[in-house]
C-alpha cells in the first residue's frame, strides 16, 4: 500500500470510529456529535456526516484488498 493510500485508509478509519462513537452517544444519551456544531441541520454537521458516510463506502469498496484477515483467504 503506497503512502497516499495508507493515509486515506487511516483517515477513513478515523472517520468511521467517530461515526461509530457518535451512534453510541445517540443510543445511550440521545446526544450526538452534531449537536456541538449547531445540530443535525447545521452545515458543519452535515459535512461531517457526509464524510463519515463516504468513508464507509470507501472502506467497503477496498476492504477485501486491505484487510489482513480477508486477504489470507481463510474461511470462518
N, C-alpha and C positions, 0 to 999 in steps of 0.2 A: 504494500500500500504506500503510495507516494505521500509526501509531506502535506500537500493540499488535501488529499482525500482523508488523511488521518485527522487533520484539523477540522474538516467538515463533519466527519464522524463524531469527533469529540463535542463539537458544538450542538449537533442534533441530539446526541445522547444527553447532554446537559439540559436542553430544552424539554426533552421527554421526561426527565427527572422532575423538572419544575412543574410540568403539566400533571404528572402523577401526584406530586405533593399538593398541588392545587386541588385536585379531586379529593384527596384525603381531607384537606381542610374543609371543603364544601360538605363532605359527608359527615364529618364529626361535629363541626361548629357552624355550618351554614354560612361560612365566610370564605371568600376566595381572594386570591392574589389580585385579581382585577379591581377589587374594592380599594386598594391602595392608590390606584390611578384614576379614580373617579367613577368606578362601577363598570359593569359589563358593556355599557354602551359607549364608553369613552374611547377615543381614537387610539390611545396608547394601549389600552386593554385589548382592543380588537386586533391591533398589530401583534401583540404578544400571543393571542390565541391563534392567529393565522400562522405565525412562525412555529408554534408548537404543533399544529396540525400538519404543516408542510414537513416538519421534522419526522413525524410519524410516517408519512407517505414515503419519504426518502429512506428511512430505516427499513420499512417493509420491502422496498424495492431492492436494496442491497444486502439485506440480512444474510441470505444464504452464502454469499461470497465473502462476507467479512466476519461471520460468526465462527469461532474456533470449533465449537461443538457441532454445528451443522455441516461444516466443510469436511469433517472427518468421514462422513457417510455412515456413521453408526446409527443403528436403529434403536429406539427406546424400547 
